[in-house]
Amino acid sequence: MLENKRRAVWTVLPPKLMLADDERGPMTKPPKPTRPEKKSEMLDVRLPYGMKQALVEACRKQGVTVSDTVRGLISEYVSAAQAGETQPKLKGI
């Protein structure tokens, strides 16, 4: 009976991609390339139910989406941080 066995597969890199012992330790693989930036990212945030409902209602009254509101708040926060302005202390962090 044949068993399914996992086999390690190693790709042999050309010598110039492998680094010598004196450069980074024993022959190591080059670092993985970073992932290209997407057009947008998703962020999950946990909120108490009542807070979420209040946010949804406030946005509805203003005629804006919750996503637009949160993006705007994050943008303002990051801009202030980059300008060196002091940030309000955030609760729950």
DSSP file (Angstrom, degrees, kcal/mol; ACC not computed):
  #  RESIDUE AA STRUCTURE BP1 BP2  ACC     N-H-->O    O-->H-N    N-H-->O    O-->H-N    TCO  KAPPA ALPHA  PHI   PSI    X-CA   Y-CA   Z-CA
    1    1 A M              0   0    0      0, 0.0     2,-0.3     0, 0.0     0, 0.0   0.000 360.0 360.0 360.0 133.0    0.0    0.0    0.0
    2    2 A L        -     0   0    0      1,-0.0     2,-0.4     2,-0.0     0, 0.0  -0.647 360.0-151.2 -85.9 136.6    1.4    3.4   -0.9
    3    3 A E        -     0   0    0     -2,-0.3     2,-0.8     2,-0.0    -1,-0.0  -0.836  18.7-119.8-105.3 143.7    1.5    6.1    1.7
    4    4 A N        -     0   0    0     -2,-0.4     2,-0.5     2,-0.0    -2,-0.0  -0.737  38.7-177.9 -80.2 115.3    1.3    9.8    0.9
    5    5 A K        -     0   0    0     -2,-0.8     2,-0.4     2,-0.0    -2,-0.0  -0.945  24.4-128.7-117.3 135.4    4.6   11.3    2.2
    6    6 A R        -     0   0    0     -2,-0.5     2,-0.4     1,-0.0    -2,-0.0  -0.657  24.5-158.2 -80.9 134.9    5.4   14.9    2.1
    7    7 A R        -     0   0    0     -2,-0.4     2,-0.4     2,-0.0    -2,-0.0  -0.932  17.1-123.1-115.1 138.0    8.8   15.6    0.6
    8    8 A A        -     0   0    0     -2,-0.4     2,-0.6     2,-0.0    -2,-0.0  -0.644  25.6-155.9 -75.7 130.2   10.8   18.7    1.1
    9    9 A V        -     0   0    0     -2,-0.4     2,-0.5     2,-0.0    -1,-0.0  -0.945   9.4-170.2-112.0 122.0   11.5   20.4   -2.2
   10   10 A W        -     0   0    0     -2,-0.6     2,-0.5     2,-0.0    -2,-0.0  -0.932  12.9-146.3-113.9 132.7   14.6   22.6   -2.3
   11   11 A T        -     0   0    0     -2,-0.5     2,-0.6     0, 0.0    -2,-0.0  -0.847  18.2-132.4 -95.9 129.1   15.3   24.9   -5.2
   12   12 A V        -     0   0    0     -2,-0.5    -2,-0.0     1,-0.0     0, 0.0  -0.709  22.1-147.7 -83.3 122.7   19.0   25.3   -5.9
   13   13 A L        -     0   0    0     -2,-0.6     5,-0.1     1,-0.1    -1,-0.0  -0.622  25.6 -97.1 -88.8 148.4   19.8   28.9   -6.3
   14   14 A P    >>  -     0   0    0      0, 0.0     3,-2.0     0, 0.0     4,-0.9  -0.295  42.3-106.2 -58.6 151.2   22.6   30.1   -8.6
   15   15 A P  G >4 S+     0   0    0      0, 0.0     3,-0.6     0, 0.0    -2,-0.1   0.811 117.8  58.7 -53.0 -36.1   25.8   30.8   -6.7
   16   16 A K  G 34 S+     0   0    0      1,-0.2    -3,-0.0     3,-0.1     0, 0.0   0.719 103.9  52.7 -71.5 -17.5   25.5   34.6   -6.9
   17   17 A L  G <4 S+     0   0    0     -3,-2.0     2,-0.3     2,-0.1    -1,-0.2   0.684  96.3  79.4 -87.2 -19.2   22.2   34.4   -5.1
   18   18 A M  S << S-     0   0    0     -4,-0.9     2,-0.4    -3,-0.6    11,-0.1  -0.689  80.9-133.8 -86.1 142.6   23.6   32.4   -2.3
   19   19 A L        -     0   0    0      9,-1.0     9,-0.4    -2,-0.3    -2,-0.1  -0.783  18.4-115.6-101.3 140.2   25.6   34.4    0.3
   20   20 A A    >>  -     0   0    0     -2,-0.4     3,-1.7     7,-0.1     4,-1.5  -0.253  30.6-104.9 -69.6 159.7   28.9   33.3    1.6
   21   21 A D  H 3> S+     0   0    0      1,-0.3     4,-1.6     2,-0.2    -1,-0.1   0.844 119.3  53.3 -52.6 -39.6   29.4   32.4    5.3
   22   22 A D  H 34 S+     0   0    0      1,-0.2    -1,-0.3     2,-0.2    -2,-0.0   0.615 106.9  52.9 -77.9  -9.8   31.2   35.6    6.0
   23   23 A E  H <4 S-     0   0    0     -3,-1.7    -2,-0.2     2,-0.3    -1,-0.2   0.890 135.4 -12.2 -90.7 -44.9   28.4   37.8    4.6
   24   24 A R  H  < S-     0   0    0     -4,-1.5    -2,-0.2     1,-0.6    -3,-0.1   0.102 104.3 -88.7-146.3  25.0   25.3   36.6    6.4
   25   25 A G  S  < S+     0   0    0     -4,-1.6    -1,-0.6    -5,-0.3    -2,-0.3  -0.547  88.4   1.0  95.1-166.2   26.2   33.4    8.2
   26   26 A P  S    S-     0   0    0      0, 0.0    -7,-0.1     0, 0.0    -6,-0.1  -0.277 110.2 -60.4 -59.9 142.2   25.9   29.9    6.7
   27   27 A M  S    S-     0   0    0      1,-0.1     2,-0.3    -9,-0.1    -7,-0.1   0.163  73.5-177.7 -25.8 106.2   24.7   29.8    3.1
   28   28 A T        -     0   0    0     -9,-0.4    -9,-1.0    -3,-0.3    -1,-0.1  -0.795  28.6-108.9-116.8 157.1   21.3   31.4    3.3
   29   29 A K        -     0   0    0     -2,-0.3   -11,-0.1   -11,-0.1     3,-0.1  -0.503  45.7 -97.3 -77.0 152.4   18.6   32.1    0.8
   30   30 A P        -     0   0    0      0, 0.0    -1,-0.1     0, 0.0   -13,-0.0  -0.330  52.2 -87.3 -65.7 155.0   18.0   35.7   -0.2
   31   31 A P        -     0   0    0      0, 0.0     3,-0.1     0, 0.0    -3,-0.0  -0.271  49.0 -99.0 -63.1 150.1   15.1   37.5    1.7
   32   32 A K        -     0   0    0      1,-0.1     3,-0.1    -3,-0.1     2,-0.0  -0.422  42.9-106.9 -66.5 142.2   11.7   37.1    0.2
   33   33 A P        -     0   0    0      0, 0.0    -1,-0.1     0, 0.0     2,-0.1  -0.381  39.4-103.6 -67.1 150.2   10.6   40.1   -1.9
   34   34 A T        -     0   0    0      1,-0.1     3,-0.1    -3,-0.1     0, 0.0  -0.418  39.2 -99.9 -73.7 152.4    8.0   42.3   -0.3
   35   35 A R        -     0   0    0      1,-0.1    -1,-0.1    -2,-0.1     3,-0.1  -0.504  41.9-107.6 -71.2 135.2    4.5   42.1   -1.5
   36   36 A P        -     0   0    0      0, 0.0     2,-0.2     0, 0.0    -1,-0.1  -0.338  42.2 -98.2 -62.7 146.3    3.5   44.8   -3.9
   37   37 A E        -     0   0    0      1,-0.1     2,-0.1    -3,-0.1     4,-0.0  -0.431  37.2-135.5 -68.7 135.6    1.1   47.4   -2.4
   38   38 A K        -     0   0    0     -2,-0.2     3,-0.1     1,-0.1    -1,-0.1  -0.369  23.0-110.4 -81.3 167.5   -2.5   46.9   -3.2
   39   39 A K  S    S+     0   0    0      1,-0.2     2,-0.3    -2,-0.1    -1,-0.1   0.857 101.0   1.1 -64.9 -34.2   -4.9   49.7   -4.3
   40   40 A S        -     0   0    0      2,-0.0     2,-0.3     0, 0.0    -1,-0.2  -0.992  65.4-148.1-152.0 156.5   -6.6   49.3   -1.0
   41   41 A E        -     0   0    0     -2,-0.3     2,-0.4    -3,-0.1    -4,-0.0  -0.849  18.4-127.0-121.1 159.5   -6.3   47.2    2.2
   42   42 A M        -     0   0    0     -2,-0.3     2,-0.4     2,-0.0    -2,-0.0  -0.885  18.1-165.5-110.1 141.6   -9.0   46.1    4.6
   43   43 A L        -     0   0    0     -2,-0.4     2,-0.5     2,-0.0    -2,-0.0  -0.988   8.3-151.0-128.8 122.1   -8.9   46.7    8.3
   44   44 A D        -     0   0    0     -2,-0.4     2,-0.4     2,-0.0    -2,-0.0  -0.794  16.4-173.0 -92.8 133.3  -11.1   44.9   10.7
   45   45 A V        -     0   0    0     -2,-0.5     2,-0.5     2,-0.0    -2,-0.0  -0.991  17.0-140.0-128.9 132.4  -12.0   46.8   13.9
   46   46 A R        +     0   0    0     -2,-0.4    -2,-0.0     0, 0.0     3,-0.0  -0.810  28.8 170.0 -93.3 128.4  -13.9   45.5   16.9
   47   47 A L        -     0   0    0     -2,-0.5     2,-0.1     2,-0.0    -2,-0.0  -0.956  41.5 -97.9-131.1 150.4  -16.4   47.9   18.5
   48   48 A P     >  -     0   0    0      0, 0.0     4,-2.2     0, 0.0     3,-0.4  -0.421  41.4-114.8 -61.7 147.8  -19.0   47.4   21.1
   49   49 A Y  H  > S+     0   0    0      1,-0.2     4,-2.5     2,-0.2     5,-0.2   0.892 114.5  51.6 -54.5 -45.4  -22.4   46.9   19.4
   50   50 A G  H  > S+     0   0    0      1,-0.2     4,-2.2     2,-0.2    -1,-0.2   0.871 108.9  50.7 -62.2 -37.7  -23.8   50.2   20.7
   51   51 A M  H  > S+     0   0    0     -3,-0.4     4,-2.4     2,-0.2    -1,-0.2   0.907 110.5  49.3 -66.9 -41.3  -20.9   52.2   19.5
   52   52 A K  H  X S+     0   0    0     -4,-2.2     4,-2.8     2,-0.2    -2,-0.2   0.932 111.1  49.1 -63.0 -44.8  -21.2   50.7   16.0
   53   53 A Q  H  X S+     0   0    0     -4,-2.5     4,-2.4     1,-0.2    -1,-0.2   0.905 111.3  49.8 -61.7 -41.1  -24.9   51.5   15.9
   54   54 A A  H  X S+     0   0    0     -4,-2.2     4,-2.5     2,-0.2    -1,-0.2   0.891 111.8  48.9 -64.6 -39.4  -24.3   55.1   17.0
   55   55 A L  H  X S+     0   0    0     -4,-2.4     4,-2.6     2,-0.2     5,-0.2   0.932 111.4  48.7 -64.8 -46.5  -21.6   55.5   14.3
   56   56 A V  H  X S+     0   0    0     -4,-2.8     4,-2.3     1,-0.2    -2,-0.2   0.915 113.9  47.0 -59.9 -43.9  -23.8   54.0   11.6
   57   57 A E  H  X S+     0   0    0     -4,-2.4     4,-2.4    -5,-0.2    -2,-0.2   0.915 112.0  49.3 -66.2 -43.5  -26.7   56.4   12.7
   58   58 A A  H  X S+     0   0    0     -4,-2.5     4,-1.6     1,-0.2    -2,-0.2   0.906 113.0  47.5 -62.7 -41.3  -24.4   59.4   12.8
   59   59 A C  H  X>S+     0   0    0     -4,-2.6     5,-2.3     2,-0.2     4,-1.2   0.897 109.9  53.1 -66.4 -39.8  -23.0   58.7    9.4
   60   60 A R  H  <5S+     0   0    0     -4,-2.3     3,-0.5     1,-0.2    -2,-0.2   0.922 109.0  49.0 -60.8 -44.5  -26.5   58.1    8.0
   61   61 A K  H  <5S+     0   0    0     -4,-2.4    -1,-0.2     1,-0.2    -2,-0.2   0.844 113.5  46.9 -63.6 -34.1  -27.7   61.5    9.3
   62   62 A Q  H  <5S-     0   0    0     -4,-1.6    -1,-0.2    -5,-0.2    -2,-0.2   0.627 111.2-122.5 -82.6 -14.1  -24.6   63.2    7.8
   63   63 A G  T  <5S+     0   0    0     -4,-1.2     2,-0.3    -3,-0.5    -3,-0.2   0.798  72.3 115.8  76.8  28.7  -25.1   61.4    4.5
   64   64 A V      < -     0   0    0     -5,-2.3    -1,-0.3    -6,-0.1     2,-0.2  -0.855  66.4-107.9-124.7 162.2  -21.7   59.7    4.5
   65   65 A T     >  -     0   0    0     -2,-0.3     4,-2.0     1,-0.1     5,-0.1  -0.533  22.7-123.1 -86.2 157.1  -20.6   56.1    4.6
   66   66 A V  H  > S+     0   0    0      2,-0.2     4,-2.8     1,-0.2     5,-0.2   0.906 113.6  54.9 -62.1 -42.1  -18.9   54.6    7.7
   67   67 A S  H  > S+     0   0    0      1,-0.2     4,-2.8     2,-0.2     5,-0.2   0.924 107.8  47.8 -59.5 -46.0  -15.9   53.7    5.5
   68   68 A D  H  > S+     0   0    0      1,-0.2     4,-2.3     2,-0.2    -1,-0.2   0.902 112.7  49.9 -61.8 -40.2  -15.4   57.3    4.3
   69   69 A T  H  X S+     0   0    0     -4,-2.0     4,-2.3     2,-0.2    -2,-0.2   0.932 113.0  44.8 -64.3 -47.0  -15.7   58.5    7.9
   70   70 A V  H  X S+     0   0    0     -4,-2.8     4,-2.5     2,-0.2     5,-0.2   0.911 112.6  51.7 -66.1 -42.3  -13.2   56.1    9.3
   71   71 A R  H  X S+     0   0    0     -4,-2.8     4,-2.6    -5,-0.2    -1,-0.2   0.916 110.7  49.4 -59.0 -42.7  -10.8   56.7    6.4
   72   72 A G  H  X S+     0   0    0     -4,-2.3     4,-2.4    -5,-0.2    -2,-0.2   0.914 111.0  48.2 -63.5 -43.8  -11.0   60.4    7.1
   73   73 A L  H  X S+     0   0    0     -4,-2.3     4,-2.2     2,-0.2    -1,-0.2   0.903 113.2  47.7 -63.5 -41.5  -10.4   60.0   10.8
   74   74 A I  H  X S+     0   0    0     -4,-2.5     4,-2.7     2,-0.2     5,-0.2   0.917 111.0  51.6 -65.4 -42.7   -7.4   57.8   10.1
   75   75 A S  H  X S+     0   0    0     -4,-2.6     4,-2.5    -5,-0.2    -2,-0.2   0.912 110.9  47.5 -60.6 -44.0   -6.0   60.2    7.5
   76   76 A E  H  X S+     0   0    0     -4,-2.4     4,-2.3     2,-0.2    -1,-0.2   0.910 112.7  49.7 -63.1 -42.4   -6.3   63.1   10.0
   77   77 A Y  H  X S+     0   0    0     -4,-2.2     4,-2.1     2,-0.2    -2,-0.2   0.927 113.4  44.9 -63.1 -46.5   -4.6   61.1   12.7
   78   78 A V  H  X S+     0   0    0     -4,-2.7     4,-2.5     2,-0.2     5,-0.2   0.907 112.3  51.7 -66.8 -41.8   -1.7   60.1   10.5
   79   79 A S  H  X S+     0   0    0     -4,-2.5     4,-1.7    -5,-0.2    -1,-0.2   0.918 111.2  47.7 -60.7 -43.9   -1.2   63.6    9.0
   80   80 A A  H  <>S+     0   0    0     -4,-2.3     5,-2.3     1,-0.2     4,-0.4   0.897 111.8  50.3 -63.7 -40.2   -1.1   65.0   12.5
   81   81 A A  H ><5S+     0   0    0     -4,-2.1     3,-1.0     1,-0.2    -2,-0.2   0.900 110.4  49.1 -65.1 -41.0    1.4   62.4   13.6
   82   82 A Q  H 3<5S+     0   0    0     -4,-2.5    -1,-0.2     1,-0.3    -2,-0.2   0.804 108.3  54.1 -69.4 -28.4    3.7   63.0   10.6
   83   83 A A  T 3<5S-     0   0    0     -4,-1.7    -1,-0.3    -5,-0.2    -2,-0.2   0.505 117.7-115.0 -82.2  -3.9    3.5   66.8   11.3
   84   84 A G  T < 5 +     0   0    0     -3,-1.0    -3,-0.2    -4,-0.4     2,-0.1   0.596  63.2 151.2  82.4  11.8    4.7   66.0   14.9
   85   85 A E      < -     0   0    0     -5,-2.3    -1,-0.3    -6,-0.2     2,-0.2  -0.453  53.9-102.5 -73.7 149.2    1.6   67.2   16.5
   86   86 A T        -     0   0    0     -2,-0.1    -1,-0.1     1,-0.1    -5,-0.0  -0.513  36.7-137.5 -72.8 140.4    0.7   65.6   19.8
   87   87 A Q        -     0   0    0     -2,-0.2     2,-0.1     1,-0.1    -1,-0.1  -0.710  19.8-105.6 -98.2 146.6   -2.0   63.0   19.5
   88   88 A P        -     0   0    0      0, 0.0     2,-0.3     0, 0.0    -1,-0.1  -0.450  45.7-100.1 -65.3 144.8   -4.9   62.6   21.9
   89   89 A K        -     0   0    0     -2,-0.1     2,-0.4     1,-0.1     0, 0.0  -0.527  39.0-135.8 -68.6 127.1   -4.5   59.6   24.2
   90   90 A L    >   -     0   0    0     -2,-0.3     3,-0.8    -3,-0.0     2,-0.2  -0.698  12.5-131.0 -88.8 133.8   -6.6   56.8   22.7
   91   91 A K  T 3  S+     0   0    0     -2,-0.4    -1,-0.0     1,-0.2     0, 0.0  -0.560  85.3  23.6 -80.1 145.8   -8.7   54.8   25.2
   92   92 A G  T 3         0   0    0     -2,-0.2    -1,-0.2     1,-0.1    -2,-0.0   0.574 360.0 360.0  81.6   9.7   -8.5   51.0   25.0
   93   93 A I    <         0   0    0     -3,-0.8    -2,-0.1     0, 0.0    -1,-0.1   0.409 360.0 360.0-109.8 360.0   -5.1   50.7   23.3
